[in-house]
Amino acid sequence: MNQVGIKILDRASGAFVFATLHQELNAAALLEAEAQWKPLREEAQARLNRLPTSDEVEHLHWDWIVKSRKLSLLAYRCMGVEYQGEWQGMMLLLLAGQQSHLTPDVGRPLVYFEMSAARAEAFLSRGVIK
Amino acid sequence: MMSGDRKTMTLNLTDREMRVVEELAAQKDLTKTAVIRQAIRLYQLIDARLAEGEKLFFESRKRRKSELTVL
């Protein structure tokens, strides 16, 4: 099964809501997320730029269109959380080429967590960007 | 693309090749199918990056680098 129901916290209401975890996204989903997130990201970046000093939020400059090209390879998988048609967060995983160096799992394959991102709104509401 | 769309194929391997698959499966605590799947993912990843002109290197514990050529 590539989709499972999960609960996520709606920060606006403080209540848990039912969302969908998509376990194997295609490039089209990343493009859709990019279309939804780009204006939010640009707004967040503009707010950051107005601050006298601010920590860089790494994923603000990520472009998921570029990331989507990796999904043509079997070694990559993208998962995402969607709520009411809006993408809330995504993560890109590398499924090959990494292995554990720690006992008791030495030599066993690892899923490498390559990157993740959430809607810039999440940062706005979290207080990282005011 | 989706993991639900699975096809079955018969794989003809020599005894030695099968032994390697079995050893890898035991070492990595995977099924033989999972070993083959991992191999395909890795092969495609490496092949795609080599095709773009990148090089593949291994580095020893003594920092000695050697380029791996994949045919």
N, CA and C atoms of all chains as a GROMACS GRO file, in nm:
protein
  603
    1MET      N    1   0.084  -0.119   0.000
    1MET     CA    2   0.000   0.000   0.000
    1MET      C    3   0.088   0.125   0.000
    2ASN      N    4   0.057   0.219  -0.088
    2ASN     CA    5   0.142   0.337  -0.100
    2ASN      C    6   0.090   0.459  -0.025
    3GLN      N    7  -0.029   0.445   0.032
    3GLN     CA    8  -0.085   0.557   0.109
    3GLN      C    9  -0.139   0.505   0.240
    4VAL      N   10  -0.111   0.576   0.347
    4VAL     CA   11  -0.169   0.539   0.476
    4VAL      C   12  -0.221   0.664   0.545
    5GLY      N   13  -0.327   0.647   0.621
    5GLY     CA   14  -0.383   0.758   0.695
    5GLY      C   15  -0.302   0.783   0.821
    6ILE      N   16  -0.276   0.908   0.850
    6ILE     CA   17  -0.203   0.945   0.971
    6ILE      C   18  -0.272   1.066   1.035
    7LYS      N   19  -0.232   1.096   1.157
    7LYS     CA   20  -0.283   1.217   1.221
    7LYS      C   21  -0.170   1.318   1.231
    8ILE      N   22  -0.201   1.442   1.200
    8ILE     CA   23  -0.102   1.548   1.217
    8ILE      C   24  -0.167   1.660   1.297
    9LEU      N   25  -0.084   1.743   1.356
    9LEU     CA   26  -0.135   1.852   1.440
    9LEU      C   27  -0.163   1.975   1.353
   10ASP      N   28  -0.285   2.022   1.358
   10ASP     CA   29  -0.321   2.147   1.290
   10ASP      C   30  -0.289   2.260   1.388
   11ARG      N   31  -0.184   2.334   1.359
   11ARG     CA   32  -0.139   2.436   1.454
   11ARG      C   33  -0.240   2.550   1.469
   12ALA      N   34  -0.320   2.572   1.365
   12ALA     CA   35  -0.418   2.681   1.373
   12ALA      C   36  -0.524   2.651   1.478
   13SER      N   37  -0.569   2.524   1.480
   13SER     CA   38  -0.677   2.489   1.574
   13SER      C   39  -0.624   2.418   1.698
   14GLY      N   40  -0.502   2.366   1.689
   14GLY     CA   41  -0.447   2.290   1.801
   14GLY      C   42  -0.499   2.148   1.808
   15ALA      N   43  -0.576   2.108   1.706
   15ALA     CA   44  -0.635   1.974   1.707
   15ALA      C   45  -0.564   1.882   1.607
   16PHE      N   46  -0.568   1.752   1.635
   16PHE     CA   47  -0.515   1.657   1.539
   16PHE      C   48  -0.615   1.636   1.426
   17VAL      N   49  -0.563   1.629   1.304
   17VAL     CA   50  -0.650   1.608   1.187
   17VAL      C   51  -0.597   1.489   1.108
   18PHE      N   52  -0.685   1.429   1.030
   18PHE     CA   53  -0.644   1.314   0.949
   18PHE      C   54  -0.579   1.361   0.819
   19ALA      N   55  -0.460   1.311   0.793
   19ALA     CA   56  -0.386   1.345   0.671
   19ALA      C   57  -0.345   1.214   0.604
   20THR      N   58  -0.280   1.224   0.491
   20THR     CA   59  -0.237   1.105   0.418
   20THR      C   60  -0.086   1.106   0.401
   21LEU      N   61  -0.025   0.993   0.437
   21LEU     CA   62   0.118   0.977   0.412
   21LEU      C   63   0.134   0.900   0.281
   22HIS      N   64   0.191   0.964   0.181
   22HIS     CA   65   0.216   0.901   0.052
   22HIS      C   66   0.358   0.845   0.055
   23GLN      N   67   0.369   0.714   0.034
   23GLN     CA   68   0.498   0.649   0.057
   23GLN      C   69   0.585   0.638  -0.068
   24GLU      N   70   0.530   0.670  -0.182
   24GLU     CA   71   0.611   0.662  -0.304
   24GLU      C   72   0.560   0.764  -0.404
   25LEU      N   73   0.613   0.885  -0.394
   25LEU     CA   74   0.566   0.992  -0.481
   25LEU      C   75   0.639   0.992  -0.614
   26ASN      N   76   0.569   1.036  -0.718
   26ASN     CA   77   0.634   1.053  -0.847
   26ASN      C   78   0.673   1.200  -0.866
   27ALA      N   79   0.741   1.226  -0.978
   27ALA     CA   80   0.792   1.360  -1.001
   27ALA      C   81   0.679   1.463  -1.008
   28ALA      N   82   0.562   1.422  -1.058
   28ALA     CA   83   0.450   1.516  -1.071
   28ALA      C   84   0.409   1.571  -0.934
   29ALA      N   85   0.414   1.486  -0.832
   29ALA     CA   86   0.377   1.531  -0.698
   29ALA      C   87   0.476   1.636  -0.647
   30LEU      N   88   0.604   1.617  -0.679
   30LEU     CA   89   0.704   1.715  -0.637
   30LEU      C   90   0.684   1.848  -0.708
   31LEU      N   91   0.645   1.841  -0.834
   31LEU     CA   92   0.619   1.964  -0.908
   31LEU      C   93   0.498   2.037  -0.850
   32GLU      N   94   0.398   1.958  -0.811
   32GLU     CA   95   0.279   2.017  -0.749
   32GLU      C   96   0.317   2.085  -0.617
   33ALA      N   97   0.399   2.017  -0.538
   33ALA     CA   98   0.444   2.075  -0.411
   33ALA      C   99   0.523   2.203  -0.435
   34GLU      N  100   0.607   2.199  -0.535
   34GLU     CA  101   0.688   2.316  -0.566
   34GLU      C  102   0.598   2.435  -0.602
   35ALA      N  103   0.491   2.408  -0.679
   35ALA     CA  104   0.398   2.516  -0.717
   35ALA      C  105   0.329   2.572  -0.593
   36GLN      N  106   0.298   2.484  -0.497
   36GLN     CA  107   0.230   2.530  -0.375
   36GLN      C  108   0.326   2.603  -0.282
   37TRP      N  109   0.450   2.556  -0.275
   37TRP     CA  110   0.543   2.606  -0.175
   37TRP      C  111   0.623   2.728  -0.217
   38LYS      N  112   0.642   2.743  -0.347
   38LYS     CA  113   0.733   2.850  -0.392
   38LYS      C  114   0.692   2.989  -0.341
   39PRO      N  115   0.562   3.028  -0.355
   39PRO     CA  116   0.524   3.160  -0.305
   39PRO      C  117   0.546   3.174  -0.154
   40LEU      N  118   0.517   3.065  -0.079
   40LEU     CA  119   0.536   3.069   0.066
   40LEU      C  120   0.684   3.082   0.101
   41ARG      N  121   0.765   3.010   0.024
   41ARG     CA  122   0.910   3.011   0.048
   41ARG      C  123   0.967   3.151   0.021
   42GLU      N  124   0.919   3.209  -0.087
   42GLU     CA  125   0.968   3.343  -0.123
   42GLU      C  126   0.926   3.446  -0.019
   43GLU      N  127   0.804   3.430   0.033
   43GLU     CA  128   0.758   3.521   0.137
   43GLU      C  129   0.842   3.505   0.264
   44ALA      N  130   0.868   3.378   0.299
   44ALA     CA  131   0.949   3.352   0.418
   44ALA      C  132   1.090   3.408   0.401
   45GLN      N  133   1.145   3.390   0.281
   45GLN     CA  134   1.280   3.439   0.254
   45GLN      C  135   1.283   3.592   0.263
   46ALA      N  136   1.178   3.656   0.211
   46ALA     CA  137   1.172   3.804   0.216
   46ALA      C  138   1.168   3.851   0.361
   47ARG      N  139   1.092   3.779   0.445
   47ARG     CA  140   1.085   3.816   0.586
   47ARG      C  141   1.221   3.797   0.653
   48LEU      N  142   1.286   3.686   0.618
   48LEU     CA  143   1.419   3.660   0.675
   48LEU      C  144   1.516   3.771   0.637
   49ASN      N  145   1.508   3.815   0.512
   49ASN     CA  146   1.602   3.917   0.463
   49ASN      C  147   1.584   4.049   0.536
   50ARG      N  148   1.465   4.072   0.589
   50ARG     CA  149   1.441   4.199   0.659
   50ARG      C  150   1.493   4.198   0.803
   51LEU      N  151   1.527   4.077   0.852
   51LEU     CA  152   1.579   4.068   0.989
   51LEU      C  153   1.725   4.113   0.991
   52PRO      N  154   1.767   4.180   1.102
   52PRO     CA  155   1.908   4.222   1.110
   52PRO      C  156   2.004   4.103   1.109
   53THR      N  157   1.972   4.002   1.185
   53THR     CA  158   2.050   3.879   1.182
   53THR      C  159   1.951   3.764   1.184
   54SER      N  160   1.980   3.662   1.109
   54SER     CA  161   1.889   3.548   1.110
   54SER      C  162   1.966   3.423   1.070
   55ASP      N  163   1.927   3.312   1.128
   55ASP     CA  164   1.986   3.184   1.090
   55ASP      C  165   1.931   3.145   0.954
   56GLU      N  166   2.016   3.087   0.874
   56GLU     CA  167   1.970   3.044   0.742
   56GLU      C  168   1.883   2.920   0.758
   57VAL      N  169   1.770   2.920   0.694
   57VAL     CA  170   1.684   2.801   0.692
   57VAL      C  171   1.713   2.730   0.562
   58GLU      N  172   1.782   2.617   0.574
   58GLU     CA  173   1.843   2.556   0.455
   58GLU      C  174   1.743   2.527   0.344
   59HIS      N  175   1.628   2.471   0.380
   59HIS     CA  176   1.543   2.424   0.271
   59HIS      C  177   1.470   2.537   0.199
   60LEU      N  178   1.485   2.661   0.247
   60LEU     CA  179   1.417   2.771   0.177
   60LEU      C  180   1.467   2.788   0.034
   61HIS      N  181   1.591   2.748   0.009
   61HIS     CA  182   1.642   2.766  -0.128
   61HIS      C  183   1.638   2.636  -0.208
   62TRP      N  184   1.578   2.530  -0.154
   62TRP     CA  185   1.569   2.407  -0.232
   62TRP      C  186   1.461   2.420  -0.338
   63ASP      N  187   1.489   2.365  -0.449
   63ASP     CA  188   1.393   2.364  -0.558
   63ASP      C  189   1.355   2.218  -0.584
   64TRP      N  190   1.230   2.185  -0.557
   64TRP     CA  191   1.188   2.045  -0.569
   64TRP      C  192   1.176   2.000  -0.714
   65ILE      N  193   1.176   2.095  -0.806
   65ILE     CA  194   1.177   2.055  -0.947
   65ILE      C  195   1.311   1.987  -0.977
   66VAL      N  196   1.419   2.045  -0.923
   66VAL     CA  197   1.551   1.985  -0.942
   66VAL      C  198   1.558   1.849  -0.872
   67LYS      N  199   1.503   1.845  -0.750
   67LYS     CA  200   1.505   1.718  -0.675
   67LYS      C  201   1.426   1.609  -0.746
   68SER      N  202   1.320   1.649  -0.818
   68SER     CA  203   1.232   1.549  -0.879
   68SER      C  204   1.305   1.466  -0.985
   69ARG      N  205   1.411   1.522  -1.042
   69ARG     CA  206   1.485   1.447  -1.145
   69ARG      C  207   1.546   1.320  -1.088
   70LYS      N  208   1.577   1.321  -0.960
   70LYS     CA  209   1.637   1.202  -0.898
   70LYS      C  210   1.540   1.084  -0.895
   71LEU      N  211   1.410   1.114  -0.903
   71LEU     CA  212   1.312   1.006  -0.893
   71LEU      C  213   1.306   0.919  -1.017
   72SER      N  214   1.382   0.956  -1.120
   72SER     CA  215   1.391   0.867  -1.236
   72SER      C  216   1.478   0.746  -1.202
   73LEU      N  217   1.550   0.754  -1.088
   73LEU     CA  218   1.635   0.644  -1.045
   73LEU      C  219   1.566   0.562  -0.935
   74LEU      N  220   1.579   0.429  -0.946
   74LEU     CA  221   1.515   0.341  -0.847
   74LEU      C  222   1.572   0.361  -0.708
   75ALA      N  223   1.694   0.412  -0.699
   75ALA     CA  224   1.760   0.426  -0.569
   75ALA      C  225   1.698   0.536  -0.483
   76TYR      N  226   1.618   0.623  -0.545
   76TYR     CA  227   1.558   0.732  -0.469
   76TYR      C  228   1.408   0.710  -0.450
   77ARG      N  229   1.362   0.749  -0.335
   77ARG     CA  230   1.217   0.747  -0.311
   77ARG      C  231   1.179   0.874  -0.234
   78CYS      N  232   1.066   0.928  -0.272
   78CYS     CA  233   1.017   1.046  -0.203
   78CYS      C  234   0.885   1.013  -0.133
   79MET      N  235   0.874   1.055  -0.008
   79MET     CA  236   0.750   1.036   0.069
   79MET      C  237   0.697   1.174   0.107
   80GLY      N  238   0.566   1.184   0.123
   80GLY     CA  239   0.511   1.314   0.156
   80GLY      C  240   0.382   1.305   0.233
   81VAL      N  241   0.355   1.409   0.309
   81VAL     CA  242   0.231   1.418   0.385
   81VAL      C  243   0.141   1.523   0.320
   82GLU      N  244   0.017   1.482   0.294
   82GLU     CA  245  -0.078   1.570   0.226
   82GLU      C  246  -0.202   1.585   0.312
   83TYR      N  247  -0.252   1.707   0.320
   83TYR     CA  248  -0.373   1.734   0.398
   83TYR      C  249  -0.462   1.826   0.316
   84GLN      N  250  -0.580   1.778   0.286
   84GLN     CA  251  -0.680   1.854   0.209
   84GLN      C  252  -0.621   1.912   0.080
   85GLY      N  253  -0.546   1.828   0.010
   85GLY     CA  254  -0.493   1.869  -0.120
   85GLY      C  255  -0.368   1.953  -0.114
   86GLU      N  256  -0.320   1.983   0.007
   86GLU     CA  257  -0.200   2.065   0.022
   86GLU      C  258  -0.087   1.978   0.076
   87TRP      N  259   0.030   1.988   0.015
   87TRP     CA  260   0.146   1.914   0.063
   87TRP      C  261   0.201   1.983   0.187
   88GLN      N  262   0.216   1.906   0.295
   88GLN     CA  263   0.265   1.962   0.422
   88GLN      C  264   0.414   1.942   0.440
   89GLY      N  265   0.466   1.834   0.387
   89GLY     CA  266   0.609   1.806   0.402
   89GLY      C  267   0.648   1.689   0.313
   90MET      N  268   0.774   1.686   0.279
   90MET     CA  269   0.826   1.577   0.196
   90MET      C  270   0.965   1.539   0.242
   91MET      N  271   1.002   1.415   0.213
   91MET     CA  272   1.142   1.376   0.238
   91MET      C  273   1.190   1.286   0.126
   92LEU      N  274   1.316   1.304   0.094
   92LEU     CA  275   1.378   1.228  -0.014
   92LEU      C  276   1.475   1.127   0.048
   93LEU      N  277   1.458   1.001   0.012
   93LEU     CA  278   1.539   0.893   0.069
   93LEU      C  279   1.625   0.828  -0.038
   94LEU      N  280   1.743   0.787   0.001
   94LEU     CA  281   1.832   0.710  -0.087
   94LEU      C  282   1.831   0.566  -0.037
   95LEU      N  283   1.791   0.473  -0.125
   95LEU     CA  284   1.767   0.334  -0.082
   95LEU      C  285   1.882   0.240  -0.115
   96ALA      N  286   1.990   0.291  -0.170
   96ALA     CA  287   2.100   0.202  -0.207
   96ALA      C  288   2.233   0.273  -0.184
   97GLY      N  289   2.338   0.193  -0.162
   97GLY     CA  290   2.472   0.249  -0.155
   97GLY      C  291   2.518   0.289  -0.016
   98GLN      N  292   2.433   0.277   0.083
   98GLN     CA  293   2.472   0.313   0.220
   98GLN      C  294   2.458   0.189   0.308
   99GLN      N  295   2.553   0.169   0.396
   99GLN     CA  296   2.540   0.055   0.487
   99GLN      C  297   2.588   0.092   0.627
  100SER      N  298   2.538   0.017   0.723
  100SER     CA  299   2.568   0.045   0.863
  100SER      C  300   2.713   0.009   0.897
  101HIS      N  301   2.774   0.092   0.980
  101HIS     CA  302   2.908   0.064   1.031
  101HIS      C  303   2.906   0.037   1.180
  102LEU      N  304   2.788   0.029   1.237
  102LEU     CA  305   2.776   0.011   1.382
  102LEU      C  306   2.720  -0.127   1.413
  103THR      N  307   2.776  -0.190   1.515
  103THR     CA  308   2.722  -0.317   1.561
  103THR      C  309   2.586  -0.292   1.626
  104PRO      N  310   2.493  -0.384   1.616
  104PRO     CA  311   2.504  -0.519   1.559
  104PRO      C  312   2.465  -0.524   1.410
  105ASP      N  313   2.459  -0.410   1.343
  105ASP     CA  314   2.407  -0.409   1.205
  105ASP      C  315   2.514  -0.383   1.100
  106VAL      N  316   2.640  -0.410   1.132
  106VAL     CA  317   2.749  -0.383   1.037
  106VAL      C  318   2.722  -0.453   0.904
  107GLY      N  319   2.733  -0.375   0.795
  107GLY     CA  320   2.717  -0.432   0.661
  107GLY      C  321   2.575  -0.436   0.610
  108ARG      N  322   2.479  -0.412   0.697
  108ARG     CA  323   2.339  -0.416   0.652
  108ARG      C  324   2.303  -0.284   0.583
  109PRO      N  325   2.217  -0.292   0.483
  109PRO     CA  326   2.184  -0.170   0.408
  109PRO      C  327   2.111  -0.068   0.494
  110LEU      N  328   2.140   0.056   0.468
  110LEU     CA  329   2.074   0.166   0.536
  110LEU      C  330   1.990   0.246   0.438
  111VAL      N  331   1.881   0.297   0.484
  111VAL     CA  332   1.806   0.397   0.408
  111VAL      C  333   1.864   0.532   0.450
  112TYR      N  334   1.918   0.604   0.354
  112TYR     CA  335   1.983   0.731   0.384
  112TYR      C  336   1.882   0.844   0.366
  113PHE      N  337   1.868   0.921   0.471
  113PHE     CA  338   1.773   1.032   0.470
  113PHE      C  339   1.843   1.150   0.405
  114GLU      N  340   1.808   1.176   0.279
  114GLU     CA  341   1.886   1.276   0.205
  114GLU      C  342   1.839   1.419   0.234
  115MET      N  343   1.711   1.440   0.237
  115MET     CA  344   1.664   1.576   0.267
  115MET      C  345   1.515   1.574   0.298
  116SER      N  346   1.472   1.677   0.365
  116SER     CA  347   1.329   1.691   0.390
  116SER      C  348   1.295   1.840   0.387
  117ALA      N  349   1.169   1.868   0.369
  117ALA     CA  350   1.124   2.007   0.370
  117ALA      C  351   0.978   2.010   0.408
  118ALA      N  352   0.938   2.122   0.466
  118ALA     CA  353   0.798   2.142   0.500
  118ALA      C  354   0.754   2.275   0.442
  119ARG      N  355   0.624   2.292   0.440
  119ARG     CA  356   0.573   2.422   0.393
  119ARG      C  357   0.636   2.532   0.475
  120ALA      N  358   0.670   2.642   0.410
  120ALA     CA  359   0.731   2.753   0.482
  120ALA      C  360   0.639   2.804   0.592
  121GLU      N  361   0.508   2.781   0.574
  121GLU     CA  362   0.412   2.821   0.677
  121GLU      C  363   0.444   2.757   0.811
  122ALA      N  364   0.499   2.634   0.804
  122ALA     CA  365   0.533   2.565   0.926
  122ALA      C  366   0.637   2.645   1.005
  123PHE      N  367   0.732   2.703   0.933
  123PHE     CA  368   0.833   2.785   0.999
  123PHE      C  369   0.773   2.915   1.050
  124LEU      N  370   0.681   2.969   0.970
  124LEU     CA  371   0.618   3.095   1.010
  124LEU      C  372   0.540   3.075   1.140
  125SER      N  373   0.465   2.964   1.145
  125SER     CA  374   0.381   2.942   1.263
  125SER      C  375   0.463   2.897   1.383
  126ARG      N  376   0.580   2.840   1.356
  126ARG     CA  377   0.662   2.788   1.464
  126ARG      C  378   0.741   2.900   1.532
  127GLY      N  379   0.744   3.014   1.466
  127GLY     CA  380   0.815   3.125   1.529
  127GLY      C  381   0.960   3.135   1.484
  128VAL      N  382   1.003   3.046   1.396
  128VAL     CA  383   1.140   3.056   1.346
  128VAL      C  384   1.154   3.185   1.266
  129ILE      N  385   1.051   3.216   1.187
  129ILE     CA  386   1.049   3.341   1.112
  129ILE      C  387   0.930   3.422   1.161
  130LYS      N  388   0.956   3.539   1.214
  130LYS     CA  389   0.845   3.618   1.271
  130LYS      C  390   0.812   3.735   1.180
  131MET      N  391   0.662   0.166  -1.155
  131MET     CA  392   0.703   0.273  -1.062
  131MET      C  393   0.658   0.241  -0.920
  132MET      N  394   0.530   0.217  -0.903
  132MET     CA  395   0.480   0.187  -0.770
  132MET      C  396   0.520   0.046  -0.730
  133SER      N  397   0.550   0.026  -0.600
  133SER     CA  398   0.598  -0.103  -0.557
  133SER      C  399   0.491  -0.211  -0.568
  134GLY      N  400   0.363  -0.173  -0.583
  134GLY     CA  401   0.258  -0.273  -0.598
  134GLY      C  402   0.259  -0.340  -0.734
  135ASP      N  403   0.319  -0.274  -0.834
  135ASP     CA  404   0.323  -0.329  -0.969
  135ASP      C  405   0.445  -0.421  -0.983
  136ARG      N  406   0.429  -0.544  -0.945
  136ARG     CA  407   0.546  -0.633  -0.946
  136ARG      C  408   0.532  -0.738  -1.054
  137LYS      N  409   0.643  -0.769  -1.116
  137LYS     CA  410   0.649  -0.872  -1.219
  137LYS      C  411   0.742  -0.983  -1.168
  138THR      N  412   0.718  -1.102  -1.220
  138THR     CA  413   0.802  -1.215  -1.182
  138THR      C  414   0.886  -1.258  -1.302
  139MET      N  415   1.012  -1.289  -1.277
  139MET     CA  416   1.095  -1.341  -1.384
  139MET      C  417   1.181  -1.455  -1.330
  140THR      N  418   1.221  -1.541  -1.421
  140THR     CA  419   1.312  -1.649  -1.383
  140THR      C  420   1.455  -1.602  -1.408
  141LEU      N  421   1.538  -1.617  -1.308
  141LEU     CA  422   1.675  -1.570  -1.317
  141LEU      C  423   1.766  -1.693  -1.328
  142ASN      N  424   1.839  -1.702  -1.436
  142ASN     CA  425   1.930  -1.814  -1.454
  142ASN      C  426   2.070  -1.776  -1.406
  143LEU      N  427   2.112  -1.833  -1.295
  143LEU     CA  428   2.243  -1.803  -1.239
  143LEU      C  429   2.327  -1.929  -1.232
  144THR      N  430   2.458  -1.913  -1.237
  144THR     CA  431   2.547  -2.026  -1.213
  144THR      C  432   2.545  -2.058  -1.063
  145ASP      N  433   2.596  -2.174  -1.029
  145ASP     CA  434   2.602  -2.210  -0.886
  145ASP      C  435   2.678  -2.106  -0.807
  146ARG      N  436   2.787  -2.059  -0.867
  146ARG     CA  437   2.871  -1.962  -0.796
  146ARG      C  438   2.797  -1.830  -0.775
  147GLU      N  439   2.728  -1.786  -0.882
  147GLU     CA  440   2.652  -1.661  -0.870
  147GLU      C  441   2.540  -1.675  -0.765
  148MET      N  442   2.473  -1.788  -0.769
  148MET     CA  443   2.366  -1.810  -0.671
  148MET      C  444   2.422  -1.812  -0.529
  149ARG      N  445   2.540  -1.873  -0.515
  149ARG     CA  446   2.602  -1.879  -0.382
  149ARG      C  447   2.631  -1.737  -0.331
  150VAL      N  448   2.679  -1.653  -0.423
  150VAL     CA  449   2.707  -1.514  -0.384
  150VAL      C  450   2.578  -1.443  -0.340
  151VAL      N  451   2.472  -1.463  -0.418
  151VAL     CA  452   2.343  -1.400  -0.382
  151VAL      C  453   2.299  -1.450  -0.243
  152GLU      N  454   2.314  -1.581  -0.221
  152GLU     CA  455   2.274  -1.637  -0.091
  152GLU      C  456   2.360  -1.584   0.022
  153GLU      N  457   2.490  -1.571  -0.003
  153GLU     CA  458   2.580  -1.519   0.100
  153GLU      C  459   2.547  -1.374   0.133
  154LEU      N  460   2.523  -1.294   0.028
  154LEU     CA  461   2.488  -1.154   0.051
  154LEU      C  462   2.356  -1.143   0.128
  155ALA      N  463   2.261  -1.228   0.090
  155ALA     CA  464   2.132  -1.227   0.159
  155ALA      C  465   2.150  -1.258   0.307
  156ALA      N  466   2.236  -1.357   0.336
  156ALA     CA  467   2.259  -1.395   0.476
  156ALA      C  468   2.333  -1.284   0.551
  157GLN      N  469   2.436  -1.229   0.486
  157GLN     CA  470   2.516  -1.124   0.552
  157GLN      C  471   2.434  -1.001   0.583
  158LYS      N  472   2.345  -0.967   0.491
  158LYS     CA  473   2.271  -0.841   0.504
  158LYS      C  474   2.130  -0.860   0.558
  159ASP      N  475   2.101  -0.986   0.593
  159ASP     CA  476   1.969  -1.015   0.649
  159ASP      C  477   1.857  -0.972   0.555
  160LEU      N  478   1.875  -1.003   0.428
  160LEU     CA  479   1.776  -0.969   0.325
  160LEU      C  480   1.731  -1.097   0.256
  161THR      N  481   1.619  -1.088   0.186
  161THR     CA  482   1.581  -1.199   0.098
  161THR      C  483   1.668  -1.190  -0.029
  162LYS      N  484   1.671  -1.299  -0.105
  162LYS     CA  485   1.748  -1.296  -0.231
  162LYS      C  486   1.688  -1.193  -0.327
  163THR      N  487   1.557  -1.183  -0.326
  163THR     CA  488   1.491  -1.082  -0.411
  163THR      C  489   1.536  -0.941  -0.372
  164ALA      N  490   1.545  -0.916  -0.241
  164ALA     CA  491   1.587  -0.784  -0.194
  164ALA      C  492   1.732  -0.755  -0.234
  165VAL      N  493   1.815  -0.858  -0.233
  165VAL     CA  494   1.955  -0.840  -0.276
  165VAL      C  495   1.959  -0.797  -0.422
  166ILE      N  496   1.884  -0.867  -0.506
  166ILE     CA  497   1.880  -0.833  -0.649
  166ILE      C  498   1.824  -0.693  -0.669
  167ARG      N  499   1.721  -0.661  -0.591
  167ARG     CA  500   1.660  -0.527  -0.603
  167ARG      C  501   1.760  -0.418  -0.566
  168GLN      N  502   1.834  -0.441  -0.457
  168GLN     CA  503   1.936  -0.344  -0.416
  168GLN      C  504   2.044  -0.330  -0.524
  169ALA      N  505   2.081  -0.444  -0.583
  169ALA     CA  506   2.184  -0.442  -0.687
  169ALA      C  507   2.140  -0.360  -0.807
  170ILE      N  508   2.013  -0.375  -0.845
  170ILE     CA  509   1.960  -0.299  -0.960
  170ILE      C  510   1.959  -0.150  -0.930
  171ARG      N  511   1.913  -0.115  -0.810
  171ARG     CA  512   1.909   0.028  -0.772
  171ARG      C  513   2.049   0.089  -0.778
  172LEU      N  514   2.145   0.015  -0.722
  172LEU     CA  515   2.282   0.067  -0.716
  172LEU      C  516   2.343   0.076  -0.856
  173TYR      N  517   2.320  -0.027  -0.936
  173TYR     CA  518   2.374  -0.030  -1.072
  173TYR      C  519   2.320   0.088  -1.152
  174GLN      N  520   2.189   0.110  -1.144
  174GLN     CA  521   2.129   0.221  -1.220
  174GLN      C  522   2.182   0.355  -1.172
  175LEU      N  523   2.193   0.371  -1.040
  175LEU     CA  524   2.243   0.497  -0.983
  175LEU      C  525   2.385   0.526  -1.031
  176ILE      N  526   2.470   0.426  -1.021
  176ILE     CA  527   2.610   0.444  -1.062
  176ILE      C  528   2.619   0.467  -1.212
  177ASP      N  529   2.544   0.389  -1.286
  177ASP     CA  530   2.548   0.401  -1.433
  177ASP      C  531   2.503   0.541  -1.478
  178ALA      N  532   2.397   0.593  -1.414
  178ALA     CA  533   2.346   0.726  -1.451
  178ALA      C  534   2.450   0.834  -1.422
  179ARG      N  535   2.517   0.821  -1.308
  179ARG     CA  536   2.616   0.925  -1.272
  179ARG      C  537   2.740   0.915  -1.358
  180LEU      N  538   2.780   0.792  -1.391
  180LEU     CA  539   2.895   0.776  -1.481
  180LEU      C  540   2.861   0.830  -1.620
  181ALA      N  541   2.736   0.808  -1.662
  181ALA     CA  542   2.694   0.855  -1.795
  181ALA      C  543   2.697   1.007  -1.803
  182GLU      N  544   2.683   1.073  -1.687
  182GLU     CA  545   2.689   1.220  -1.684
  182GLU      C  546   2.831   1.271  -1.671
  183GLY      N  547   2.927   1.177  -1.675
  183GLY     CA  548   3.067   1.217  -1.673
  183GLY      C  549   3.130   1.216  -1.536
  184GLU      N  550   3.055   1.172  -1.434
  184GLU     CA  551   3.114   1.167  -1.299
  184GLU      C  552   3.202   1.042  -1.288
  185LYS      N  553   3.289   1.042  -1.187
  185LYS     CA  554   3.378   0.927  -1.165
  185LYS      C  555   3.346   0.864  -1.030
  186LEU      N  556   3.373   0.735  -1.021
  186LEU     CA  557   3.346   0.661  -0.899
  186LEU      C  558   3.478   0.621  -0.835
  187PHE      N  559   3.498   0.665  -0.711
  187PHE     CA  560   3.623   0.634  -0.641
  187PHE      C  561   3.596   0.559  -0.511
  188PHE      N  562   3.689   0.471  -0.477
  188PHE     CA  563   3.692   0.413  -0.344
  188PHE      C  564   3.812   0.471  -0.271
  189GLU      N  565   3.798   0.495  -0.142
  189GLU     CA  566   3.910   0.546  -0.065
  189GLU      C  567   3.940   0.447   0.047
  190SER      N  568   4.066   0.404   0.056
  190SER     CA  569   4.104   0.308   0.159
  190SER      C  570   4.116   0.379   0.294
  191ARG      N  571   4.133   0.298   0.398
  191ARG     CA  572   4.150   0.357   0.531
  191ARG      C  573   4.272   0.447   0.537
  192LYS      N  574   4.370   0.420   0.448
  192LYS     CA  575   4.491   0.503   0.445
  192LYS      C  576   4.477   0.617   0.345
  193ARG      N  577   4.354   0.647   0.308
  193ARG     CA  578   4.322   0.761   0.221
  193ARG      C  579   4.372   0.743   0.079
  194ARG      N  580   4.401   0.620   0.041
  194ARG     CA  581   4.445   0.596  -0.096
  194ARG      C  582   4.320   0.580  -0.183
  195LYS      N  583   4.315   0.659  -0.290
  195LYS     CA  584   4.196   0.655  -0.374
  195LYS      C  585   4.219   0.571  -0.499
  196SER      N  586   4.118   0.497  -0.538
  196SER     CA  587   4.127   0.423  -0.663
  196SER      C  588   3.995   0.439  -0.738
  197GLU      N  589   4.005   0.460  -0.866
  197GLU     CA  590   3.885   0.478  -0.946
  197GLU      C  591   3.829   0.343  -0.986
  198LEU      N  592   3.701   0.330  -0.976
  198LEU     CA  593   3.634   0.205  -1.015
  198LEU      C  594   3.575   0.224  -1.154
  199THR      N  595   3.608   0.134  -1.242
  199THR     CA  596   3.552   0.140  -1.376
  199THR      C  597   3.441   0.036  -1.388
  200VAL      N  598   3.324   0.081  -1.426
  200VAL     CA  599   3.210  -0.009  -1.440
  200VAL      C  600   3.183  -0.032  -1.588
  201LEU      N  601   3.178  -0.156  -1.626
  201LEU     CA  602   3.154  -0.187  -1.768
  201LEU      C  603   3.006  -0.204  -1.793
   0.00000   0.00000   0.00000
